[in-house]
């Protein structure tokens, strides 16, 4: 079977699904329009049904001509505008597209039914047949148009705003990557983007910030790992590493902000398989410029997470294959101190602010007050809000249930907030604040990769892998 997308859906299945959905709809419309033709033309039902059915099949196939520009227009809006913009633009855009489909349906059916063969069949003039086409489409669209409009509304039932001044967490500090410049920005949730402070003035893919904000480790959009001190450096410092990952999940900042630990693949030793690598732990000293090898992790296709202990004496790392935690001494002579299965507590780790795998499809389960939130980029609903195992509401990656294919913006992750039933949602290229109990969604930042000032965002190393474990990202 031919793969249509990366998820492996076959083109045959897509076509079959389209036929299953469209065939009954076209049949019902043809039945309804045939009744109108029978009344307007005073012609026997058996003489009008088959031609009307054929005309509707033709107008449906020809509707692709209308669908392409409508899809492109909606896709452009979805990629360049925020969710509040979409909600406000929806009435005009939806009514315009419905009117375009209506006009094209009338033209396509009229062109098919005005032919001599149909005029002879019903013994009626061209003018009367065209009148029947118009009346029949008016009748069907009076039913179809409201259903399409209501069913296609973006975020049906949620109020949307351009700011989050209504939030119960307006004092929380937020870090994010600006959508247009790629710079790392810092602001309070309630502050407008134009008043945000630039923390890293270079295009960034992911970042990690020390507890006092004096040091930022980041991966550049073009590749490479860099260090930047906002108050001292004019240019970033490039770390001598073969690190090829685009995520700072494999990077850690020491408590004294002097040393950087990172994982890199070992390419000078043979591996057991084509997708297996040994992973070397390296430590960079910012004062001396020295890079030391701390230890090596077992073979795995991808690196795990890494963190410093709170006292700076140890470096902790995980192996994706075994989920074991390896504790290495962070000072000479380096070496493995011990290996354990139980994850460390947050108190054992140095405080840093960063996201695991920003911009990488992941998802997770979160607790927000009495609600359980399931976030997944792999399902139709990007966010499902549950309470007592009952669905409260869901938000789709496609903005609405009838969005065109290009209106897809994956929901990458969610961040529960400390006050109220609120959480940040990393959706597409922007960050939104969702108040679950109030059913309200506001634009929190014109950027992605959102991070709060809490060490919980390095909690993959610290928390057990339990859906209900804690409020973590």
HUSULPE-V838841 format. One record per residue. N is the residue number from 1. RES is the residue in one letter. PHI is phi in degrees with one decimal (999 if undefined). OMEGA is omega as a letter, one per 30 degrees, with the letter a starting at -180 (none if undefined). D_LAST is the distance of its C-alpha to the last C-alpha in whole Angstrom. Layout:
# HUSULPE-V838841
((N;RES;PHI;OMEGA;D_LAST) (N;RES;PHI;OMEGA;D_LAST))
This chain:
# HUSULPE-V838841
((1;X;999;a;37) (2;X;-73.8;l;36) (3;X;-77.6;l;32) (4;X;-87.4;a;32) (5;X;-134.4;a;28) (6;X;-64.9;l;26) (7;X;-79.4;l;25) (8;X;83.3;l;28) (9;X;-68.4;a;30) (10;X;-82.1;l;33) (11;X;-64.1;l;36) (12;X;-64.0;l;38) (13;X;-66.3;l;35) (14;X;-62.7;l;35) (15;X;-64.2;l;38) (16;X;-62.7;l;39) (17;X;-62.4;l;36) (18;X;-61.8;l;38) (19;X;-64.9;a;41) (20;X;-61.8;a;40) (21;X;-79.0;a;39) (22;X;-77.5;a;41) (23;X;-56.8;l;44) (24;X;-62.7;a;44) (25;X;-64.8;l;44) (26;X;-61.7;a;46) (27;X;-64.3;l;49) (28;X;-64.1;l;48) (29;X;-62.9;l;49) (30;X;-63.4;l;52) (31;X;-61.8;a;53) (32;X;-66.4;a;52) (33;X;-66.8;l;54) (34;X;-63.8;l;57) (35;X;-63.4;l;58) (36;X;-64.8;l;58) (37;X;-60.9;a;60) (38;X;-62.8;a;62) (39;X;-74.8;a;63) (40;X;-68.2;a;63) (41;X;-93.4;a;65) (42;X;53.4;a;67) (43;X;-112.0;l;67) (44;X;-57.5;a;66) (45;X;-59.7;a;63) (46;X;-67.6;a;63) (47;X;-86.0;a;64) (48;X;-105.0;a;61) (49;X;-63.0;a;58) (50;X;-63.4;l;58) (51;X;-61.5;l;59) (52;X;-67.0;l;56) (53;X;-61.5;l;54) (54;X;-63.1;l;54) (55;X;-63.8;l;54) (56;X;-70.0;l;50) (57;X;-64.8;l;49) (58;X;-64.1;a;51) (59;X;-65.7;l;49) (60;X;-68.0;l;45) (61;X;-65.5;a;46) (62;X;-71.7;l;47) (63;X;-63.7;l;44) (64;X;-59.9;l;42) (65;X;-61.7;l;44) (66;X;-79.2;a;42) (67;X;-62.8;a;39) (68;X;-59.5;l;39) (69;X;-68.0;l;39) (70;X;-65.0;l;37) (71;X;-61.6;l;34) (72;X;-63.7;l;34) (73;X;-65.5;l;34) (74;X;-64.2;l;31) (75;X;-62.1;l;30) (76;X;-63.0;l;30) (77;X;-61.8;a;29) (78;X;-64.9;a;26) (79;X;-82.3;a;25) (80;X;-110.5;a;27) (81;X;-120.5;l;26) (82;X;-83.2;l;23) (83;X;-61.1;l;23) (84;X;-56.9;l;25) (85;X;-61.4;a;28) (86;X;-62.5;a;28) (87;X;-62.6;a;28) (88;X;-74.4;a;31) (89;X;-84.8;a;33) (90;X;-60.7;a;32) (91;X;-54.5;a;36) (92;X;-66.1;a;38) (93;X;-66.1;a;36) (94;X;-66.8;a;36) (95;X;-64.8;l;40) (96;X;-63.8;l;41) (97;X;-67.0;l;40) (98;X;-62.9;l;41) (99;X;-62.8;l;44) (100;X;-65.6;l;44) (101;X;-63.4;l;44) (102;X;-61.7;a;47) (103;X;-61.9;a;49) (104;X;-69.9;l;49) (105;X;-63.8;l;49) (106;X;-62.0;a;52) (107;X;-64.3;a;54) (108;X;-66.5;a;53) (109;X;-68.4;l;54) (110;X;-64.1;l;57) (111;X;-62.4;a;58) (112;X;-77.3;a;58) (113;X;-88.3;l;60) (114;X;-83.1;l;63) (115;X;-66.9;a;64) (116;X;-61.2;a;68) (117;X;-62.0;l;67) (118;X;-78.3;l;65) (119;X;-60.9;l;67) (120;X;-67.4;a;70) (121;X;-65.5;a;68) (122;X;-103.5;l;68) (123;X;56.6;l;71) (124;X;-133.2;a;69) (125;X;-75.7;l;69) (126;X;-61.4;a;66) (127;X;-60.3;a;66) (128;X;-69.7;l;65) (129;X;-64.9;l;63) (130;X;-64.1;l;61) (131;X;-63.5;l;61) (132;X;-64.4;l;60) (133;X;-59.8;a;57) (134;X;-64.2;a;56) (135;X;-64.3;a;56) (136;X;-63.0;l;54) (137;X;-68.7;l;51) (138;X;-61.2;a;51) (139;X;-64.3;a;51) (140;X;-69.5;a;48) (141;X;-72.3;l;46) (142;X;-63.9;l;47) (143;X;-94.7;a;45) (144;X;-71.4;a;42) (145;X;-57.9;l;41) (146;X;-61.3;l;40) (147;X;-65.0;l;38) (148;X;-63.3;a;37) (149;X;-63.9;a;36) (150;X;-69.4;a;34) (151;X;-72.1;a;32) (152;X;-97.2;a;31) (153;X;-63.1;l;30) (154;X;-66.8;l;26) (155;X;49.2;a;24) (156;X;-53.8;l;27) (157;X;96.4;l;26) (158;X;-106.3;l;24) (159;X;-80.7;a;25) (160;X;-119.8;l;24) (161;X;-136.5;l;25) (162;X;-87.5;l;25) (163;X;-143.5;a;23) (164;X;-127.3;l;21) (165;X;-65.1;l;24) (166;X;-80.4;a;23) (167;X;-66.9;l;20) (168;X;-83.9;a;20) (169;X;-124.0;a;17) (170;X;-64.2;a;20) (171;X;-86.0;a;20) (172;X;-68.6;l;16) (173;X;-83.2;a;16) (174;X;-123.9;l;14) (175;X;-109.7;l;14) (176;X;-161.3;l;15) (177;X;-99.9;a;17) (178;X;-59.7;a;20) (179;X;-65.3;a;21) (180;X;-93.5;a;25) (181;X;-93.2;a;25) (182;X;81.6;l;22) (183;X;-73.3;l;22) (184;X;-83.2;a;19) (185;X;-113.2;l;20) (186;X;-133.4;l;19) (187;X;-163.4;l;20) (188;X;-80.4;a;19) (189;X;-56.3;a;18) (190;X;-80.8;a;21) (191;X;-81.3;l;23) (192;X;-69.8;a;24) (193;X;-59.6;a;23) (194;X;-66.6;l;27) (195;X;-102.3;l;27) (196;X;-72.7;a;23) (197;X;-94.5;l;24) (198;X;-80.0;a;24) (199;X;-93.2;l;22) (200;X;-129.3;a;23) (201;X;-86.4;l;26) (202;X;-139.0;l;25) (203;X;-59.2;a;24) (204;X;-128.8;l;20) (205;X;-99.7;l;18) (206;X;-151.6;a;15) (207;X;-149.2;l;15) (208;X;-140.8;a;14) (209;X;-117.8;l;16) (210;X;-69.5;a;18) (211;X;-60.5;a;18) (212;X;-97.9;l;21) (213;X;64.9;a;20) (214;X;-82.2;a;23) (215;X;-141.6;l;22) (216;X;-126.8;l;20) (217;X;-103.0;a;19) (218;X;-146.0;l;19) (219;X;-100.9;a;20) (220;X;-80.1;l;23) (221;X;-63.9;l;23) (222;X;-88.7;a;26) (223;X;104.8;l;25) (224;X;101.2;l;25) (225;X;-107.2;a;23) (226;X;-131.7;l;24) (227;X;-116.7;a;24) (228;X;-146.2;l;25) (229;X;-105.4;a;26) (230;X;-54.7;a;26) (231;X;-91.3;a;29) (232;X;-127.9;a;31) (233;X;-93.2;l;31) (234;X;-89.9;l;32) (235;X;-129.9;l;31) (236;X;-74.0;l;28) (237;X;-102.9;a;29) (238;X;-84.0;a;28) (239;X;-81.1;l;27) (240;X;-76.5;a;30) (241;X;-144.4;l;27) (242;X;-94.4;l;28) (243;X;-57.8;a;24) (244;X;-108.8;a;23) (245;X;-70.0;l;20) (246;X;-94.4;a;18) (247;X;-121.1;l;15) (248;X;-86.4;l;15) (249;X;-60.6;a;13) (250;X;-94.3;a;16) (251;X;-129.4;l;17) (252;X;-143.7;l;17) (253;X;-106.9;a;19) (254;X;-70.4;a;21) (255;X;-59.9;l;21) (256;X;-87.6;l;25) (257;X;59.8;a;23) (258;X;-101.7;a;26) (259;X;-121.2;l;25) (260;X;-124.4;l;23) (261;X;-107.1;l;22) (262;X;-151.8;l;21) (263;X;-102.6;l;21) (264;X;-143.7;a;24) (265;X;-70.4;l;26) (266;X;-90.3;a;29) (267;X;-102.8;a;32) (268;X;-97.3;l;35) (269;X;-129.4;a;35) (270;X;-68.2;l;35) (271;X;-106.8;a;33) (272;X;-78.3;a;33) (273;X;-151.1;a;32) (274;X;-66.6;a;32) (275;X;-110.3;a;28) (276;X;-104.3;l;27) (277;X;-141.6;l;27) (278;X;-80.5;a;27) (279;X;-118.1;a;25) (280;X;-95.4;l;26) (281;X;-93.6;a;24) (282;X;-119.0;l;26) (283;X;-128.3;a;26) (284;X;-106.7;l;27) (285;X;-97.2;a;29) (286;X;-67.7;a;29) (287;X;-82.9;a;32) (288;X;-96.4;a;34) (289;X;80.4;a;33) (290;X;-79.4;l;33) (291;X;-120.1;a;31) (292;X;-117.6;l;31) (293;X;-90.0;a;30) (294;X;-88.6;a;28) (295;X;175.0;a;28) (296;X;-132.4;l;27) (297;X;-94.5;l;25) (298;X;-62.4;a;26) (299;X;-62.2;l;26) (300;X;-161.6;l;23) (301;X;-70.1;a;23) (302;X;-145.2;a;20) (303;X;-73.8;l;19) (304;X;-95.8;l;16) (305;X;-90.6;a;14) (306;X;-143.3;a;16) (307;X;-157.5;l;16) (308;X;-92.7;l;19) (309;X;-71.7;a;20) (310;X;-62.8;l;20) (311;X;-89.0;l;24) (312;X;78.2;a;24) (313;X;-87.0;a;26) (314;X;-129.3;l;24) (315;X;-120.2;a;21) (316;X;-107.3;a;19) (317;X;-142.5;l;18) (318;X;-112.7;l;17) (319;X;-108.8;a;19) (320;X;-64.7;a;18) (321;X;-74.2;a;21) (322;X;-107.9;a;21) (323;X;64.3;l;18) (324;X;-71.7;l;20) (325;X;-106.3;l;19) (326;X;-104.6;a;22) (327;X;-109.1;a;23) (328;X;-111.2;l;25) (329;X;-71.3;a;28) (330;X;-94.7;l;27) (331;X;-127.7;l;30) (332;X;-61.1;f;34) (333;X;-78.6;a;35) (334;X;-71.9;l;31) (335;X;166.6;l;31) (336;X;-77.5;l;28) (337;X;-80.0;l;28) (338;X;-165.0;l;27) (339;X;-126.1;a;25) (340;X;-143.8;a;23) (341;X;-100.1;a;21) (342;X;-78.2;a;19) (343;X;-72.0;l;16) (344;X;-73.8;l;16) (345;X;-81.7;l;15) (346;X;-62.9;l;13) (347;X;-64.9;a;17) (348;X;-79.2;a;18) (349;X;-105.7;l;16) (350;X;-68.8;a;17) (351;X;-82.0;l;15) (352;X;-141.8;a;14) (353;X;-114.2;a;12) (354;X;-170.3;l;10) (355;X;-103.9;l;8) (356;X;-80.4;l;8) (357;X;49.2;l;10) (358;X;-64.4;a;11) (359;X;81.2;l;13) (360;X;-108.3;a;13) (361;X;-60.3;a;13) (362;X;-146.3;a;10) (363;X;95.9;a;9) (364;X;166.6;l;8) (365;X;-114.2;a;9) (366;X;-137.8;l;8) (367;X;-106.2;l;10) (368;X;-130.3;a;12) (369;X;61.2;l;15) (370;X;-87.9;a;17) (371;X;-101.1;l;16) (372;X;-113.1;a;14) (373;X;-112.7;l;12) (374;X;-108.1;a;12) (375;X;-114.9;a;11) (376;X;-149.9;l;13) (377;X;-81.3;a;15) (378;X;-97.9;a;17) (379;X;-109.5;l;19) (380;X;-62.5;l;21) (381;X;-89.9;l;19) (382;X;-69.6;l;15) (383;X;-132.6;l;14) (384;X;-123.5;a;16) (385;X;-101.5;a;16) (386;X;-116.0;l;18) (387;X;-142.4;a;20) (388;X;54.4;l;22) (389;X;64.3;l;21) (390;X;-110.1;l;23) (391;X;-70.9;l;22) (392;X;-88.4;l;21) (393;X;-164.0;a;21) (394;X;-137.2;l;19) (395;X;-122.9;a;19) (396;X;-90.9;l;20) (397;X;-63.7;a;19) (398;X;-93.6;l;23) (399;X;69.5;l;23) (400;X;-147.7;a;26) (401;X;-75.7;l;27) (402;X;-119.8;a;30) (403;X;-66.1;l;29) (404;X;-63.1;a;30) (405;X;-56.3;a;29) (406;X;-74.4;l;28) (407;X;-86.7;a;26) (408;X;-110.0;l;23) (409;X;-137.3;a;20) (410;X;-65.4;l;17) (411;X;-86.0;a;14) (412;X;-83.3;a;11) (413;X;-179.3;a;8) (414;X;-139.1;a;7) (415;X;-130.3;l;6) (416;X;-62.6;l;8) (417;X;-103.9;a;11) (418;X;-69.9;a;13) (419;X;-110.2;l;16) (420;X;70.4;l;17) (421;X;-101.1;a;16) (422;X;-116.2;l;14) (423;X;-153.7;l;11) (424;X;-86.8;a;11) (425;X;-122.9;l;11) (426;X;-85.0;a;11) (427;X;-124.9;a;15) (428;X;65.1;a;17) (429;X;-108.4;a;18) (430;X;-133.8;l;17) (431;X;-116.5;a;15) (432;X;-118.7;l;15) (433;X;-112.0;a;15) (434;X;-110.1;l;15) (435;X;-97.9;a;17) (436;X;-66.6;a;17) (437;X;-68.1;l;21) (438;X;-87.5;a;22) (439;X;54.0;a;22) (440;X;-131.0;l;21) (441;X;-129.2;a;19) (442;X;-124.9;l;20) (443;X;-78.4;a;20) (444;X;-90.5;a;18) (445;X;-158.7;l;18) (446;X;-87.4;a;20) (447;X;-173.6;a;18) (448;X;-129.6;a;14) (449;X;67.7;a;12) (450;X;-60.9;a;11) (451;X;-139.4;l;9) (452;X;-102.5;l;10) (453;X;-82.1;l;13) (454;X;-150.8;a;10) (455;X;-73.8;a;10) (456;X;-61.6;a;7) (457;X;-81.7;l;6) (458;X;-111.2;a;8) (459;X;-78.9;l;7) (460;X;-60.0;l;8) (461;X;-82.2;a;11) (462;X;-103.6;a;11) (463;X;-101.5;l;10) (464;X;-67.0;a;12) (465;X;-84.0;a;12) (466;X;-128.0;a;12) (467;X;-61.1;a;11) (468;X;-108.9;a;12) (469;X;-67.8;a;11) (470;X;-173.0;l;9) (471;X;-87.0;a;7) (472;X;-137.3;l;4) (473;X;-99.4;none;0))
